Amino acid sequence: MTTKKVIPSILFFLFFISAFAQTARVKGVVLDEANNPVPAANVVCDGNATTANENGFYQLTVSANKELTIVFTHTTLKKISVKINLKPNEDFELNPVMLANAEQLEGVVISNGIRKRVEGLTVIAPDVIRKIPGANAGVENILKTLPGVYSNNELSTQYAVRGGNYDENLVYVNEIEVYRPFLIRSGQQEGLSFTNTDLVQNVDFSAGGFQAKFGDKLSSVLDITYRQPKKFGAAAEASFLGGSLALEGVSKNQKWSAIGGIRYRD
């Protein structure tokens, strides 16, 4: 009876020793670039995990006779992966050096393509102005489609806003007020808009509630800004009703720039 009890105990003991002999231990100190200990570094391998203490020391039990990958991670340092293959009951010392987790950013180019939106201000893209159909190609064709804007003659570029008169609309070009920009009387036909859309960068329109810097006009404000050339460019357009040519360029030292255009309408 006693012999029967001793044999299973011996077998269990031998199995425990065999299982214990199939493991190994990895230990060491996690360091940074200045060879300073890295506390709280995470160490993961073979499904087991541990954390380095305040002195950067860690110890982890792993499987032997097996190729494993031990991973070191930290919130402020780059991850390190090391492959190991240890013998049974081996003590392996590994002192990894973790690099700073810094990334080199590419050059950032800041452009003025994004404009700050102002309440009550309608921003009109120059491309839309050039493509909209109408008897008179120009910004006035779009203005007539906006709320509160009307015109009593589709062949005229003049417009009125919210019951006001035609001469109660303020027009700015490059921050300079333009008096009587249409140069005609109400109801007369016109051939060209005073604005050359091939040269325009920004078109802002406000039908009320505009800023005090625009003065005391009663109806609306049309603020037009011509673009500043950055390189040489040319644009040409021709049709049965007329044509246009626009040129722009800058000097080699980028100190001088010029922009101009010619238009003809039959």
Protein Blocks (a to p, Z undefined) as FASTA:
>chain_A
ZZmmmmmmmmmmmmmmmmmmmpccdddddddfkopacehiacdeehiacdddfkopacdd
ddehiacddddddfkbccddddddddehiacdddddddddddddddddddfkbccddehi
acddfklmmmpgcfbgcjklmmmmpghiacfbfkbcbdceehiafklcccdeehiacehk
lopaehiacfbdfbdfklpfbdcddeehiafklojafkbccdddddddfbdcddddddfk
bccdddddddfkopaccdddddddZZ
